[in-house]
Amino acid sequence: MTLHRWKEREMIDGSGEPCARRDARGLARWMLLAAACGAAVAACGCSLFDRQPRPQASYMLSPPEQQPVTGERAASIEVRRFGAVAPFDERPFLYRTTDGTWRADADAGFVALPSDMMMVAIARALERSGRAEVVAIEGTPLRLDFALDGVIEAFYADYSDAAAPVAIVSLRGYLVDRRAAGGTLVAQMMGNGRAPILGARTSDVADAFSAAAGAAIAELIEALPKGRVDGAADAATDAATRDTGAR
């Protein structure tokens, strides 16, 4: 057998087809398969990264209307943005579950942070209560006589008793007399609210939060000093008068 015939036989498989032709056809199949896989991956990538987000339910904190409260009227009060104890200043609804763990709702929450909504809700309630002649929120260019500051100490939906879930809101407030130099703490108040969650929808949870917030705010306003809050300012005025007379 000549060397040429031996090489020719080496290039032919059992089917009688030259190996080079067989390899070319296999390569073509592989390239076609790779292209199909690439298209599938691209389509999958679009669905993973370019898909539309799930619709999220967002709610406002809407406490019931505050009722009038007896007591002396302050001239003017600025309601400041309350701080919040972690993790109670996030927009998603926060749940305490039956086993004592905590879970944030990925699909339902508030349109704004609880601290911002609470500031507006307290200012509205304070105005309706009749305890101040002028009420403004933080950021007003006016220097008002008093400031109401505070902290949100609890703001969650308690499902530890699955048969009777409730929304819980707890506020701590500080009334500061700003008429004296540097400001003086006049009073510390607490406001606690609980409201039953009457259904399984997220709107029912939002309604319970609003009711609990209304109860906490009402208790906070009720705890404000009933008489005239003039002690710090009067003391500062008297001291200034004495100093002037001494000169």
Secondary structure by P-SEA (a helix, b strand, c coil): ccaaaaaaaaacccccccaaaaaaaaaaaaaaaaaaaaaaaaaaaaaaccccccbbbbbccccccccccccccccbbbbcccccccccccccbbbbccccbbbbbccbbbcccaaaaaaaaaaaaaaaaccccccccccccccccccccccccccccccccccbbbbbbbbbbbbbbcccccccccbbbbbbbbbbbccccaaaaaaaaaaaaaaaaaaaaaacccccccaaaaaaaaaaaaaaaac
